[in-house]
Amino acid sequence: MLNSLEDEAKQNRGADALQPRTANTPTHHRRSPLVKTGKAFLQGLIALVILMIAVMGMRYLIATKPEVATRPAAEREFAVRAMAVEIGDYAPLLTVYGEVVAGREVDLRALVGGEVDMVSPNLRSGGVVGAGEALLQIDPFSYEGARTEAMATLAEARARLVQLESQLRIEKNNIVRIEEQVAFADRDLVRVEELFQRGAATERSVDERKLILSQRQQNLEQTLNTLAVEEAKIEQQKAAIERAQWQLEQAERNVEDTTLLAPFEGVVRTEAVEMGRMINQNDVVAVLYDRNFLEVRFTLSDAQYGRLLADREPLAGRPVKVIWNIGDTPLEYDAVIERAGADIARSRGGVDVFARLSLEDKDLLIRPGAFVQVELPDRTYTGVARIPEEALYDGNKVYVIDADSRMERRDVQPLAFDDNAILVRGDLQSGERLVSSRIPEAGPGLKLRVVSEQAAGTN
């Protein structure tokens, strides 16, 4: 159709060319607008028809295509780890941090004053001294002289006591003789009085006998008074002897105190004494702590302390493990809780607890001030299961594997953390297989394939 229109246009142009030109005929031939519009409409109509034919053909091909057999989709299996559930009593491990402190520490003071003439080579900061070891010696000359003087004073006092006791014995013997004389004078008076009554003696003789008896009685009274005085002197002298004895003991002790001895096996923390130095009584010469009596002081929060108090076992006597992370290999020590602090440690937010270290291996001796890790059992939870953290979903549910190897939901209540595990109580039975690995698509009915089995209660 387009070709016929073009041929017709060419023929018209050829006819116009054969006609003679006149004055009214234009120089250039102009196409009619109607022809152009018709041509464009015709082209669009043809394109639309072609498009409709193509669409109809495509629909026909789709409707008449042969059926292709499809394969059913296979159900997906998830590889998981499983563990057997075991319901029992568990005490989670509580991990805190603390500091090693000296359980026994003493300020060594000079018991007497004087010039230091000997210092032990171990009396240095960090030095180890044995129990009873001589740490320093003070010049004992003046103290030995005081001891000699005290011994002489005591000897004099004892000799004076012997003298007084001898005098006392003399007075006692005099009393016996005077009493005999009084008895003789009394009998003589009675006899003379009888003679006077019979007229055989004079009144003067009677008076003379009475005077003699009175004199003898007066002598007896004086002797008795002298005896009492001598006994008092003896008591005074005994007191003087006791005083002299104490002075001698004090002098001997001062001589002994010129040598300062270590009260126990320990480590010297600080020292402040040198050879030739003059020191006074009560001057601190060294600070010593017992190397065999070290404690760990750690702080338990109010919640942790409350749980331990609510447990069946008392706090004192609980075993703990102390880990000193030093060097490539951490050092481990055993310890036993002895007591809790006297006050609440408000600055540290809890209660201070002290545990005594067992230091049987002195080659691994720890020092005060060491920052250590302390592990101790928390309260005991009864009727719970210990599961890995990965097995807990949404904070309150876990999944077990049923007989068809599919996931089945169980609701639980978390109670406490135990290292990388959690203690839970809920809808779980001993012997059930728990999904112990994390699955993002976890849900009831999910098909599982167990790749490894864990022992009950492991992480």
Secondary structure as UniProt FT lines:
FT   HELIX           2..18
FT   HELIX           33..63
FT   STRAND          78..84
FT   STRAND          87..90
FT   STRAND          93..102
FT   STRAND          105..109
FT   STRAND          114..119
FT   TURN            121..122
FT   TURN            125..126
FT   STRAND          128..129
FT   TURN            131..132
FT   STRAND          134..138
FT   HELIX           141..198
FT   HELIX           203..257
FT   STRAND          259..261
FT   STRAND          266..271
FT   TURN            275..276
FT   STRAND          278..279
FT   TURN            281..282
FT   STRAND          284..290
FT   TURN            291..292
FT   STRAND          294..300
FT   HELIX           302..310
FT   TURN            316..317
FT   STRAND          319..324
FT   STRAND          331..345
FT   TURN            346..349
FT   STRAND          350..357
FT   HELIX           362..364
FT   TURN            368..369
FT   STRAND          371..377
FT   STRAND          381..388
FT   HELIX           389..391
FT   TURN            394..396
FT   STRAND          397..401
FT   TURN            403..404
FT   STRAND          406..418
FT   TURN            419..420
FT   STRAND          421..426
FT   TURN            430..431
FT   STRAND          433..435
FT   TURN            440..441
FT   TURN            444..445
FT   STRAND          447..454
FT   TURN            456..457
//
